[in-house]
Amino acid sequence: MAYIHQLATIDFNALRKYRVTTLQKAMKDYGIDAYLCCLPGNIRYMTDYFMFYELGAIETAIASLLFQNGDPYLFPWSGDYLWIEEKIDWIPKDHIRPLRAPIGGMFIRPEALAHFLKHLTEIFEREGVRGGRIAIDMMPYALGMELKNKLPSFEIVDDQSLRLKRASKCEEEIKLIKMSTAITNNAAAVALNMLKEGVKECEVAAAIAHYYYKENVDWLTWSPQVLSGPNVAPYFRLTTDRRLQYGDPWYFDIGAQFLGYCSTISLFGTVGKPTEQQREIYKALYDSTQAVLKILRPGVTTADVFLAGEKVLEEYGYKKYIREVPDIPFIPGISPLPPSLGWGADGIGTLSHEPPNISGLSLDKPVRIERNMAFRFHPNLFIPGIGGGRLKNVVVVRETGPEVLTKTFEYGAMIFDYP
């Protein structure tokens, strides 16, 4: 854990204050009177509370709430309250309101919703906020309907504008993204050492997960994707017990969250020597990313970035592989069509996908790129019968240009001898 000494340099109190201040400024700018969050990554950003997660059982099960002024409110499970009461000293005790039962997931019950809504109405009255606009990230349908009934003087709006305002990171956030990415770089090295003939995809995925948890990550942002042979393209996404064979294309896509901040990396190669077609895919994705890095500065737009990357891919002729599907338009970098093709990127932070998105959609609604925005670049070319994949990089936009945090190109050069 060579990065661990950097933890002592992080002022977590300043980080928490920065995040709350950023949200409250955005709320004032957009006329949002209250911000209610149920997604774990958004709750983490607002309150710095790290919750236990169980797939299918507790999504949107707790909440946090913020007004234009003052400290956030946290609504944790009652089972966690004693720990929170002892450990969390940056939120006033009367702002921590334990829930009788989860308000989302499989355990949702009417009495739990009633208890939560009782808290909400009391808090809104206490804060003197009796009408206006409430921004919401995601919540169970039943809660949304009850919220409209209990707070009829409020307009419920989406929170995407608030999420975009936090796209520019403070230096404390960037330090944490760097630490998270350092762990992910090492997890990728573990994968590269195992991708050999006779090894199962799931064995590689298990080694990746083992390394991540040995480094004490919060959780994996998704199950490690380790694909080989025909599982690579069309893009399958799910790791199997297939054994790698000589000549197989392979692909992995991994990521984790560490102290609240996400990182990711993906790479592809071959068991043995890559074919010229496989090298051509790598060159196309590498060159397209370099074209983006060349122009990436504060002041350019997401449309500028997309066009720079997509132009190179088009010059390599990737569009000849597009397969049309009825009623589903092809959008480079975001299209679900098989095969997955094109230049794309997203923001990254306490969520693995944050605004702004960079894809073909950016041409209609370009967003100005600002200093200290953090991105996950993921240009992708999955070609059936050949292989390929995504070439992911985590990149921070600095005043003088991009700062690349991932070792994707270093590892890719060892596989493809390019550039």
C-alpha positions as CSV (number, residue, x, y, z in Angstrom):
1,M,0.0,0.0,0.0
2,A,2.6,2.5,-1.2
3,Y,0.0,5.2,-1.5
4,I,-1.2,4.9,2.1
5,H,1.1,7.6,3.5
6,Q,-0.8,10.1,1.5
7,L,-3.8,9.6,3.7
8,A,-2.2,11.8,6.3
9,T,-2.2,14.7,3.9
10,I,-5.9,14.7,3.4
11,D,-8.0,17.1,5.5
12,F,-11.3,15.2,5.7
13,N,-13.1,18.0,7.5
14,A,-12.2,20.4,4.8
15,L,-13.3,17.8,2.2
16,R,-16.7,17.4,3.9
17,K,-17.2,21.1,4.1
18,Y,-16.2,21.6,0.5
19,R,-18.8,19.0,-0.7
20,V,-21.7,20.5,1.3
21,T,-20.8,24.0,0.2
22,T,-20.6,23.0,-3.4
23,L,-24.0,21.4,-3.3
24,Q,-25.6,24.4,-1.5
25,K,-24.1,26.9,-3.9
26,A,-25.5,24.8,-6.8
27,M,-28.9,24.6,-5.0
28,K,-29.0,28.4,-4.8
29,D,-27.9,28.8,-8.4
30,Y,-30.7,26.5,-9.6
31,G,-33.4,27.5,-7.2
32,I,-33.5,24.2,-5.4
33,D,-34.8,24.5,-1.8
34,A,-34.1,20.9,-0.7
35,Y,-32.0,18.0,-2.0
36,L,-33.1,14.5,-1.1
37,C,-30.7,11.6,-1.9
38,C,-31.2,7.8,-1.7
39,L,-28.3,6.6,-3.9
40,P,-25.3,5.5,-1.8
41,G,-22.7,7.5,-3.8
42,N,-24.7,10.7,-3.4
43,I,-25.3,10.1,0.3
44,R,-21.6,9.6,0.7
45,Y,-20.9,12.9,-1.1
46,M,-23.4,14.8,1.1
47,T,-22.7,13.2,4.5
48,D,-19.6,11.1,4.2
49,Y,-21.6,8.2,5.5
50,F,-20.5,4.8,4.1
51,M,-23.3,2.3,4.1
52,F,-23.4,-1.4,3.9
53,Y,-24.6,-2.6,0.6
54,E,-26.6,-5.8,-0.3
55,L,-27.6,-6.3,-4.0
56,G,-31.4,-6.5,-4.4
57,A,-32.2,-5.9,-0.8
58,I,-31.3,-2.3,0.1
59,E,-31.0,-0.1,-2.9
60,T,-32.4,3.3,-2.0
61,A,-33.0,2.1,1.5
62,I,-31.7,5.1,3.4
63,A,-31.5,8.8,2.7
64,S,-29.9,12.1,3.2
65,L,-31.3,15.6,3.0
66,L,-29.7,19.1,2.5
67,F,-31.1,22.6,2.5
68,Q,-29.6,25.7,1.1
69,N,-28.0,26.5,4.5
70,G,-26.9,24.4,7.4
71,D,-25.7,20.9,8.0
72,P,-27.0,17.8,6.1
73,Y,-29.5,15.4,7.6
74,L,-28.8,11.6,7.6
75,F,-31.5,8.9,7.8
76,P,-29.5,5.7,8.4
77,W,-30.8,2.2,9.4
78,S,-31.6,2.0,13.1
79,G,-29.3,-1.0,13.4
80,D,-26.3,1.3,12.5
81,Y,-27.3,4.2,14.8
82,L,-25.2,3.3,17.9
83,W,-22.1,3.1,15.7
84,I,-23.0,6.3,13.9
85,E,-23.6,8.1,17.2
86,E,-20.1,7.1,18.4
87,K,-18.1,7.6,15.2
88,I,-19.7,10.4,13.1
89,D,-19.0,13.7,14.8
90,W,-19.2,16.0,11.8
91,I,-23.0,15.8,11.6
92,P,-25.0,17.3,14.6
93,K,-26.7,14.6,16.6
94,D,-30.2,16.0,16.1
95,H,-29.6,15.8,12.3
96,I,-29.1,12.0,12.5
97,R,-32.6,10.4,12.3
98,P,-32.5,6.6,12.4
99,L,-35.1,4.9,10.3
100,R,-37.5,2.3,11.8
101,A,-36.9,0.1,8.7
102,P,-35.3,0.6,5.2
103,I,-37.4,2.8,2.9
104,G,-36.3,1.0,-0.2
105,G,-35.3,-2.5,-1.5
106,M,-37.1,-5.7,-0.7
107,F,-37.7,-4.8,3.0
108,I,-39.8,-1.7,2.3
109,R,-43.0,-1.4,4.5
110,P,-45.8,1.2,4.8
111,E,-45.0,1.9,8.4
112,A,-41.3,2.6,7.5
113,L,-42.4,5.1,4.9
114,A,-44.8,6.8,7.3
115,H,-42.0,7.0,9.9
116,F,-39.6,8.6,7.4
117,L,-42.2,11.0,6.1
118,K,-43.0,12.1,9.6
119,H,-39.3,12.9,10.0
120,L,-39.3,14.9,6.8
121,T,-42.4,17.0,7.5
122,E,-41.0,17.9,10.9
123,I,-37.7,18.8,9.5
124,F,-39.1,21.0,6.7
125,E,-41.2,22.8,9.3
126,R,-38.1,23.2,11.6
127,E,-36.1,24.6,8.7
128,G,-38.9,27.0,7.8
129,V,-39.1,25.6,4.3
130,R,-42.8,25.3,3.4
131,G,-42.7,25.3,-0.4
132,G,-40.4,25.4,-3.4
133,R,-38.5,22.8,-5.3
134,I,-37.1,19.4,-4.0
135,A,-34.3,17.8,-6.1
136,I,-34.3,14.0,-5.9
137,D,-31.7,11.5,-7.3
138,M,-33.6,8.2,-7.2
139,M,-36.2,6.7,-4.8
140,P,-38.8,3.9,-4.6
141,Y,-42.1,4.6,-6.4
142,A,-44.1,4.3,-3.2
143,L,-41.9,6.9,-1.5
144,G,-42.2,9.3,-4.4
145,M,-46.0,9.1,-4.4
146,E,-46.2,9.6,-0.6
147,L,-43.8,12.5,-0.8
148,K,-46.1,14.3,-3.3
149,N,-49.1,13.7,-1.0
150,K,-47.3,14.8,2.2
151,L,-45.6,17.8,0.6
152,P,-48.0,19.1,-2.0
153,S,-46.6,22.7,-2.0
154,F,-43.3,21.4,-3.4
155,E,-42.3,20.7,-7.0
156,I,-40.2,17.5,-7.3
157,V,-37.3,17.9,-9.9
158,D,-34.4,15.9,-11.1
159,D,-30.9,16.4,-9.6
160,Q,-28.8,16.2,-12.7
161,S,-27.9,19.9,-12.6
162,L,-26.6,19.6,-9.1
163,R,-24.5,16.5,-10.0
164,L,-22.9,18.5,-12.8
165,K,-21.9,21.2,-10.4
166,R,-19.7,18.8,-8.4
167,A,-17.9,17.6,-11.5
168,S,-14.9,19.9,-10.8
169,K,-13.0,18.2,-7.9
170,C,-11.1,19.9,-5.0
171,E,-7.5,18.7,-4.4
172,E,-8.6,16.5,-1.5
173,E,-10.9,14.6,-3.9
174,I,-8.2,14.3,-6.5
175,K,-5.9,12.8,-3.9
176,L,-8.5,10.2,-3.1
177,I,-9.1,9.4,-6.8
178,K,-5.4,9.0,-7.3
179,M,-5.2,6.5,-4.3
180,S,-8.2,4.6,-5.6
181,T,-6.7,4.5,-9.1
182,A,-3.3,3.3,-7.7
183,I,-5.1,0.3,-6.2
184,T,-6.9,-0.3,-9.5
185,N,-3.6,-0.1,-11.5
186,N,-2.2,-2.8,-9.2
187,A,-5.4,-5.0,-9.6
188,A,-4.9,-4.8,-13.4
189,A,-1.3,-6.0,-13.0
190,V,-2.7,-9.0,-11.0
191,A,-5.0,-9.7,-14.0
192,L,-2.3,-9.4,-16.6
193,N,-0.1,-11.9,-14.7
194,M,-2.9,-14.5,-14.8
195,L,-4.3,-14.2,-18.3
196,K,-2.6,-17.3,-19.6
197,E,-3.7,-20.5,-21.4
198,G,-5.7,-22.9,-19.2
199,V,-6.7,-20.3,-16.6
200,K,-10.5,-19.8,-16.1
201,E,-12.0,-16.3,-16.5
202,C,-13.6,-16.6,-13.0
203,E,-10.2,-17.5,-11.5
204,V,-8.8,-14.2,-12.8
205,A,-11.8,-12.3,-11.5
206,A,-11.4,-13.9,-8.1
207,A,-7.8,-12.8,-8.0
208,I,-8.8,-9.3,-8.9
209,A,-11.5,-9.2,-6.2
210,H,-9.0,-10.7,-3.6
211,Y,-6.5,-8.0,-4.3
212,Y,-9.0,-5.2,-4.1
213,Y,-10.4,-6.4,-0.7
214,K,-6.8,-7.0,0.6
215,E,-6.3,-3.3,0.0
216,N,-9.5,-2.5,2.0
217,V,-11.6,-0.9,-0.8
218,D,-15.2,0.1,0.2
219,W,-16.6,-2.1,-2.5
220,L,-16.3,-3.1,-6.1
221,T,-18.1,-0.8,-8.5
222,W,-19.2,-3.9,-10.4
223,S,-18.2,-7.6,-10.6
224,P,-14.9,-7.9,-12.4
225,Q,-15.5,-8.5,-16.1
226,V,-13.0,-11.0,-17.4
227,L,-13.9,-12.3,-20.9
228,S,-12.2,-14.5,-23.4
229,G,-12.6,-16.0,-26.8
230,P,-16.2,-15.7,-28.1
231,N,-17.3,-14.0,-24.9
232,V,-15.3,-10.8,-25.9
233,A,-17.4,-9.8,-28.9
234,P,-20.3,-9.4,-29.1
235,Y,-19.7,-7.9,-25.8
236,F,-21.0,-10.3,-23.1
237,R,-20.1,-8.5,-19.8
238,L,-20.4,-11.5,-17.6
239,T,-17.4,-13.6,-16.4
240,T,-17.8,-17.4,-16.9
241,D,-15.8,-20.5,-16.0
242,R,-14.4,-20.7,-19.6
243,R,-10.7,-21.6,-19.7
244,L,-8.5,-19.3,-21.8
245,Q,-7.1,-21.0,-24.9
246,Y,-4.0,-20.1,-27.0
247,G,-4.9,-17.5,-29.5
248,D,-8.0,-16.3,-27.6
249,P,-8.7,-12.6,-27.4
250,W,-9.3,-11.5,-23.8
251,Y,-10.7,-8.4,-22.1
252,F,-11.1,-7.2,-18.6
253,D,-13.0,-4.2,-17.1
254,I,-12.6,-3.6,-13.4
255,G,-13.2,-0.9,-10.8
256,A,-13.6,-0.2,-7.1
257,Q,-14.4,2.6,-4.6
258,F,-11.8,3.6,-2.0
259,L,-12.7,6.0,0.8
260,G,-15.7,7.1,-1.2
261,Y,-14.0,7.6,-4.6
262,C,-14.2,5.4,-7.7
263,S,-11.6,4.2,-10.1
264,T,-11.6,1.9,-13.1
265,I,-9.4,0.5,-15.9
266,S,-10.0,-1.8,-18.8
267,L,-7.7,-3.4,-21.3
268,F,-7.6,-6.2,-23.9
269,G,-5.1,-8.5,-25.5
270,T,-4.5,-12.0,-26.7
271,V,-3.3,-15.3,-25.2
272,G,-0.1,-15.4,-27.2
273,K,0.8,-12.9,-29.9
274,P,-1.9,-10.4,-31.0
275,T,-3.0,-10.6,-34.7
276,E,-2.6,-7.6,-36.9
277,Q,-6.3,-6.9,-36.7
278,Q,-6.2,-6.9,-32.9
279,R,-3.2,-4.5,-33.0
280,E,-5.1,-2.3,-35.4
281,I,-8.0,-2.0,-32.8
282,Y,-5.6,-1.1,-30.1
283,K,-3.9,1.5,-32.3
284,A,-7.3,3.0,-33.2
285,L,-8.3,3.4,-29.5
286,Y,-4.9,4.6,-28.4
287,D,-4.6,7.2,-31.2
288,S,-8.1,8.4,-30.6
289,T,-7.4,8.9,-26.9
290,Q,-4.2,10.7,-27.7
291,A,-6.1,13.0,-30.0
292,V,-8.4,13.9,-27.1
293,L,-5.6,14.3,-24.6
294,K,-3.9,16.8,-27.0
295,I,-6.9,19.2,-26.9
296,L,-8.1,18.5,-23.4
297,R,-8.0,21.8,-21.5
298,P,-10.4,23.9,-19.4
299,G,-12.7,25.8,-21.9
300,V,-13.1,23.1,-24.5
301,T,-16.5,21.4,-24.7
302,T,-17.6,17.8,-24.4
303,A,-18.6,18.1,-28.1
304,D,-15.0,19.1,-29.0
305,V,-13.6,16.1,-27.1
306,F,-16.1,13.7,-28.7
307,L,-15.3,14.9,-32.2
308,A,-11.6,14.7,-31.7
309,G,-11.7,11.1,-30.6
310,E,-14.5,10.0,-33.0
311,K,-12.6,11.5,-36.0
312,V,-9.7,9.2,-35.4
313,L,-11.9,6.1,-35.0
314,E,-13.7,7.0,-38.2
315,E,-10.4,7.3,-40.0
316,Y,-9.6,3.8,-38.9
317,G,-12.9,2.7,-40.6
318,Y,-14.7,1.4,-37.5
319,K,-18.2,2.3,-38.8
320,K,-18.2,-0.6,-41.2
321,Y,-18.8,-2.8,-38.3
322,I,-22.0,-1.1,-37.2
323,R,-25.1,-3.4,-37.1
324,E,-28.4,-1.6,-37.4
325,V,-31.2,-2.7,-35.0
326,P,-34.8,-1.5,-35.7
327,D,-36.0,1.5,-33.7
328,I,-32.6,1.9,-31.9
329,P,-30.5,4.7,-33.4
330,F,-26.7,4.2,-33.3
331,I,-25.1,6.8,-31.0
332,P,-21.3,6.6,-30.9
333,G,-19.9,6.0,-27.4
334,I,-23.3,5.3,-25.8
335,S,-25.2,3.0,-28.1
336,P,-26.3,-0.4,-26.7
337,L,-26.1,-1.9,-30.2
338,P,-23.9,-4.9,-30.9
339,P,-21.0,-4.5,-31.3
340,S,-20.3,-1.8,-28.8
341,L,-18.5,0.9,-30.8
342,G,-17.3,4.5,-30.6
343,W,-15.7,7.2,-28.5
344,G,-17.2,7.9,-25.0
345,A,-16.4,9.1,-21.5
346,D,-18.1,10.0,-18.2
347,G,-17.2,11.9,-15.1
348,I,-16.0,9.9,-12.1
349,G,-16.1,10.6,-8.4
350,T,-18.2,9.1,-5.6
351,L,-20.2,7.5,-8.4
352,S,-18.6,5.5,-11.1
353,H,-20.7,7.4,-13.7
354,E,-21.1,11.1,-13.2
355,P,-21.9,14.0,-15.4
356,P,-20.8,15.2,-17.8
357,N,-21.2,12.4,-20.3
358,I,-19.1,12.5,-23.5
359,S,-20.7,10.7,-26.5
360,G,-22.6,11.4,-29.7
361,L,-25.2,13.1,-27.4
362,S,-22.7,15.8,-26.6
363,L,-23.2,17.3,-30.1
364,D,-26.7,18.5,-29.2
365,K,-25.9,19.6,-25.6
366,P,-22.2,20.4,-25.2
367,V,-20.9,21.1,-21.7
368,R,-17.9,23.3,-21.0
369,I,-15.0,21.4,-19.5
370,E,-13.6,23.0,-16.4
371,R,-10.4,22.7,-14.4
372,N,-10.2,19.6,-12.1
373,M,-13.0,17.7,-13.7
374,A,-12.2,14.0,-13.5
375,F,-13.2,11.6,-16.3
376,R,-13.2,7.9,-17.1
377,F,-12.4,7.7,-20.9
378,H,-13.8,4.5,-22.4
379,P,-13.5,4.5,-26.2
380,N,-14.5,1.0,-27.4
381,L,-14.3,-1.3,-30.4
382,F,-15.7,-4.8,-29.9
383,I,-15.4,-6.6,-33.2
384,P,-17.0,-10.1,-33.4
385,G,-14.5,-12.7,-34.6
386,I,-11.5,-10.5,-33.8
387,G,-11.8,-9.2,-30.3
388,G,-11.0,-5.7,-28.9
389,G,-12.7,-4.0,-26.0
390,R,-12.5,-0.7,-24.2
391,L,-9.4,1.2,-23.4
392,K,-10.2,2.9,-20.2
393,N,-8.3,5.7,-18.6
394,V,-9.0,7.9,-15.5
395,V,-8.0,11.5,-16.4
396,V,-8.0,14.8,-14.4
397,V,-8.3,18.0,-16.4
398,R,-5.6,20.5,-15.2
399,E,-5.0,24.1,-16.2
400,T,-2.1,23.1,-18.4
401,G,-3.6,19.9,-19.7
402,P,-4.6,16.4,-18.8
403,E,-3.2,14.3,-16.0
404,V,-3.6,10.6,-16.8
405,L,-3.8,8.4,-13.6
406,T,-4.2,4.9,-15.0
407,K,-1.4,2.7,-16.4
408,T,-3.5,1.6,-19.3
409,F,-1.0,2.8,-22.0
410,E,2.0,1.4,-20.1
411,Y,0.3,-2.1,-19.9
412,G,-1.0,-1.8,-23.5
413,A,2.5,-1.1,-24.8
414,M,3.8,-4.3,-23.3
415,I,1.0,-6.3,-25.1
416,F,0.9,-4.6,-28.5
417,D,4.3,-3.0,-28.7
418,Y,2.7,0.3,-29.6
419,P,3.6,3.1,-29.8
